[in-house]
């Protein structure tokens, strides 16, 4: 028999002093128990004591009466609620258990004197005297507050994920619809050059939108894994801002906005990645265009404040609810555009912008007085010393383009055919392989200057094909991984396999043309 069983089952010949000793031991056990415990000392629950754990949980002294129905002249020290509503005295857990002579288990909220809320699972057991009458009860509590907080966070994350997936589907369909219609229009219009030119322009714009969506998704993946890599150099922040403004000007002009820039006459030298900083400011300007009505104003101001660069981007747009401002840089959070404006975007642009700014040692903050008052974003970046003057570099005319032998390995027939046609239009000789095995065989006889290899091919993947081509041809061939896998791990794996360059699909035609030209030279 355990010591606890001996404590609760005294022998028949136990004296009153023995029983009192056992009660003191039991009281000490309850007082020091790490689990919150309350004891009602009467059948009306007028006097209830808390052990040390419960007193700490309630933020009350250990020797006070914690009854919710205390004696005359006393007041409750906290509130008990269910689903946010105060429970009437007859439904309070301890009072209900005594009144109905039953065990009670329920989930309740305890509102402490400072207004903070605890979420508690409560178990109550009535106590009986030797005549079988109820003389009190014992309540044991389990604090579920942290679990409830985590559940709420996970529930909100799940809601945002579902909303994000729905938005992603919508945003992908938006550019796909005009691309599909443009293809059908070109088919029906025959050889009408004007219609073909308009259709091609639409397809190119929408394709760029698809590429941007894909790039944003890849960047968000890098953010969550903290693997964004910066190519830093000493750069003039004014040039970054001019680049971002040039990118957004066509959209701003089409929307009828007045876009102004006030940049200082002296350089603002920062140590950063030109492309990534431009991306951050383009995201902010794109939001300003998207949420500002026709005729509105967008202003970009840059200055030196407290030894650093401060860039302010102000618009006269729809503004932001102050209640949303603390979450505006969270992933998948979107500004409510109102009933008169369509919701667009994935809700990742501001999160990406904040991370890019912070990676440069800077900060970003948003200000808005509410609906209809516009929004101001302020970006602060540390300044560095001015760049050393460099000797002017003499410009030489580019060499004439040479005909190049190009090997393309791609297992999707349409993609392979379009790549072949495009490269042939550039004036080069092309051979196409449908898998890695065929790519190696063609390379050994064709002796290409450059090989553009997909990675996920049947029979032999691009990594193994690259190794074998490198073994056969040495450094006389430039190997380029042209793949949909664009994470840093994919790039490292490609370089380890012997690739010279790694391009993510769809590659820009100008980039491919430059690569092919460099392979010949």
C-alpha positions, 0 to 999 in steps of 0.5 A: 500500500502506498504512503498516500493510501496509508494517509487517507486510510488511518487504522481503526485505533487511530487517535484524534491526534493521529487524525489531526496529524494526517489532516495537517499533512494533507493540508501541506500537500494541497498547499504545496502542490504545483497544480492550482487547487481551491477548497470550499470550506462550507456548503454555501461556498462563502469561504474558499481558499487557494493553494500557492499555485492558484494564488499565483495564477490569480495574482492574489495573496495566498491567505485571502478568500477567493469565493465568488459568493463571499460573506457579507461585506466582501467582494469577489477578487476576480470574475468567472466567465464562459464564452466571454459572459459572466456566469450567474452564481448558480452556475459557478462550478463549485456552487453547481457541484455542491448544489447538485452533489455531482462532479463538474468538469468544464472550461471557463475563463477567469478575468483577473483584477487587472483585466487579463484573461486566463483560460482554465479547465476546471474539475470540481468534486464535492466533499461529504461529512460522516453523515453524507451531507455536503460540507464543501468541495475541492476544485483542481484547475489546469491553465490552458491559456498558452495552449489557447494562444497557440491554437488561436495563432495556428487557426489564424495562420490556417485562415491566412493560408487558405485566403492566400491560396485562394488569392494565388489562384485568382492572381494566376488566372488573371494573366492567364486569361488574356494570354489565352485570348491573345493566342485565340485572337492571333489564330482567328486574325490570320496574318493581320500584323496590327492585331498580332502586334497588339496580341503579342504586347498583351502576352508579354505584359501578362507573362511579366506579371506571371514571372513577378508572381513566381519570383515573389513566391520564391522570395517569400520561401527564402524569407521563411528559411532566412536564405536571401542572399545579397550582392552588396556594393557601395551604391547611390541610393538616389540611383536605386530610387530613380530605377524604382520610379522608372519601373512604376512610372508607366503604371502611375501614368496610366492611372492618372497619378501625379508622381513626384520625386525630391532627391538631394543633390549629393549622393546617398551612399549605402552598402547594399544590393541595388536590385533588392533595394529597388525591388523593395521600393518598387513594391511600396510604389506599386502599392501606392499606385494600386490604392490611390484613385485617379488624379491622386498624388504620389511623392518620393522624398529622400534626405539625410536624418540623424546620420542616415538616409530617410526615404518617405513615400506618401500617397493620397490613397485610401489609407489604412485602418490604424488597427491594421497598422501593427500587422501591415508587414505580416505575411499574407495581410492585405489592405481592405480596398473597400467595396469600390475597388477589387482586391489584388496581390498576394499580401506578401509584398510588404512582408518582403519589403520589410525583410529586404530593408532589415537585411540592409540594416534599415527599418521601415514604418507605416503611418496613416490616420485612417480611411481616405487619408493616404499612407506614408511609408518611411524607410531608413538606411545607414549611410557609408563613406563616399566611394573612391573616384575611379579612373574612366574606363575606355569604351570599346565597341562590342564584337560582332556576334558569332554563330554558336552551336547550342545544345538544348535538353528539355523533356517538355516538347513545346518548351523545347520547340519554342527554345529551338525556334527562338535561338535559331532566330538569334542566328545560332545552330541548335540541337535538341535532346529530350532527356539526359541520356540523349543530351550526352550523346548529342554533346559528344558528336555536336561539340556545343559551345553552350548547353542549356540543360533542364534538371528534372528529365527522364532517364538521366537528370540534368546534374548527371548529364552535366557531369558526363558532358563536362567529363567528355568536353572539358571546359570548352563548353559552357553548361547552363542549368535552365530549370524551374528549381530556383532555391539556393540549395538548387543553385549550389547543387547545380554548381557542384555538378559542374554547371557554370550558370544557373537560370530559373525558368522562364529566362529572359531572352536577352539574358540567354542571348548574352550568355550564348554570345559570351560562350562563343567569345 
